[in-house]
Amino acid sequence: KSLLLKDTPKRIQLLEEAQKAIPTGNSDILDLELAKLNFDKGDLDTAGAWLEKISPGKENPNPILTAEKIFLDGLIRYAGGNTAGATEAFNSLLQENCFQFEAHHNLGVISCQGKDYASAEKHFQEALTERKAPASWLYLCHVLLAQGDSQRAALELFQALRLFPDQRDLVELFAYFVSQSEDRELLLAVFQKYIPDLVFPGEENPRWGGVDNPFR
């Protein structure tokens, strides 16, 4: 029951007890789950310790589990401020052709933070070929704006909003474009014509928590 209720401390306790009950004294799957749970609660050292218990890739017959280990290692390194180590982990996933979306997206974030906008743009574009995710699209728009390419940023935002018309961050970026536009009414008309489901923030939409509509 605690597992279903997402009681993280209880889940950790139960999984640790299950791990101790295994005759061989170790289960890579349980090690990975314990690493994930400790990472989720912000205990990077314990998460890393559980991750180290997982068998090395050459000894592990489960390529998915190995890829998950590398990915989580990258997240732990990034959260701990080791961007070089995180970059190495995510690049290794690309070389193994695993977790392509996650690897490209996170490499894009790292590149963006390092102000390497050309690399960031490439990684977010690659991520979007794998999965149409609003977060990757939002980052891509900001990267294009950082490079002074507002026209392409607007085109990417248009494509993103056609798929995700109720994503708050995307709509707020659209509000920025409207505020900077020389022809505000035309821009609004074009977007509303081709994206009829575009959800503007306002009290009439409970998902927005009563945020004022910037388009009024």
Salt bridges, closest charged atoms under 4 A:
GLU33 OE2 - LYS36 NZ 3.65
GLU68 OE1 - LYS36 NZ 2.68
ASP73 OD2 - ARG77 NE 2.79
GLU102 OE2 - ARG131 NH2 3.12
GLU121 OE2 - ARG152 NH2 2.86
ASP149 OD2 - ARG152 NH1 3.77
ASP166 OD2 - ARG207 NH1 2.44
GLU172 OE2 - ARG168 NE 2.94
GLU185 OE2 - ARG184 NH1 3.21
GLU204 OE1 - ARG216 NH2 3.11
